[in-house]
Amino acid sequence: MTKIINRFETPVLGEPFLLTPGPLTTSYKVKEAMLRDWGSWDVDFRKMTSQLREAILDLLGEGKKDFDCVPMQGSGTFSVEAMLTSFIPANGKTLVLANGAYGQRSAQTLKQAGRDVLVLDKGDYMPPRGDEVSKILKNDKDITHVVAIHCETSSGILNPVEEISKATYAAGCKLLVDSMSAFGAIPLEPHQVRYEALVSSANKCIEGVPGFGFIVARKDALEKAKGNCASISLDVHAQWAHMNKTGQWRFTPPTHVVAAFMEALRAHKEEGGVAARGARYAKNRDTLVAGMREIGFETLLDKQWLSPIIVTFFSPADPNFGFQKFYDLMKSRGFIIYPGKLTVVDSFRIGCIGHLDAGVMKNVVSAARDTLKEMNVTSAGPPPAAIQERQALLAH
Ligand SMILES: *Cc1c(COP(=O)(O)O)cnc(C)c1O
């Protein structure tokens, strides 16, 4: 019998699925696109860079004409640091909306750069709301910028960027968005939600391999960013100006990663763009969450805040459960999962993004069921304390 290869089966035989929010599972074609060397100054590569920038802008919808895209070498954090230190001047003051590790990292980045920072820390799983932002901005007139995390990948919460944006601009401030794990799957179109700049990277929802990020910013904000950044390599204005003038990156670009990204962009468009990508991920999430709940697992977040990017599950209270064992056994079944990043309760995370579909998610659930059996875990339910704590916080 010939086996029909599903396009979402593991791309290389024996390779586990990465249920991690970047690096993630990429298609065979994306990997294959890296089998050629490119001269970074050559016209063919310059053409690729220019097409890349255009294709990213196409994802912004109507408002794209006021924006430009600046790719930046390094992992996503390099691009976040580039955005924050290039668009926020030395005398600016920033309100960072934090509800997890990435919000905290933005605050730390600004502090390290000597910028004045105020942090609204919502803990692990509460969203920063528009009215809270309004209140803070009303009471502190020194604040010039607000930083929001679109999907806080620590918990998987989808933050209400639209109401945050309204509150920010109503107070005369400017919004910068870390949309790292959401861009390309969850729309953030500037004619609907106002912002100065957002940042994302190659290895998240576009499904490329790691190696660079990109800043998407208003052209007038890019003009004004000149001279703000104290770093040579992370200066967004300098990278933008040089790229516009020469078509080249200032320093050695990750050529193979860019080539892979072009293939990933092609597949993204072919699938149906942001809406279709988001719909596949939402289906992945729904299949995963329904199946895991059937086994007895509970999600950290209520449905309203569950992103289609990554889902946090409470670890079972059963004393036979241990994360490392669960991880190893899931890996032996072909799935690499992610440890939790919560500060209070034990948890683990399963990503819904990457080159995978609902059929793969069904197999993840079966693997989890078999793994619990093998570990002699009879109930996947979390400790009552975890649920109580969540209820108490949500009641606020
Ligand atoms: C992945 C991610 C980053 C960047 O992380 P790197 O490890 O530097 O690529 C930043 N913010 C969010 C919300 C992310 O999900």
The ligand as an ORCA input file, in Angstrom:
! r2SCAN-3c Opt
* xyz 0 1
  C      10.084     35.006     20.386
  C       9.760     36.296     21.011
  C      10.725     37.311     21.144
  C      12.156     37.172     20.682
  O      12.815     36.110     21.189
  P      14.202     35.616     20.572
  O      14.494     34.403     21.401
  O      15.194     36.693     20.748
  O      13.960     35.312     19.128
  C      10.311     38.538     21.664
  N       9.040     38.740     22.054
  C       8.096     37.787     21.948
  C       6.705     38.111     22.382
  C       8.418     36.531     21.425
  O       7.474     35.589     21.314
*
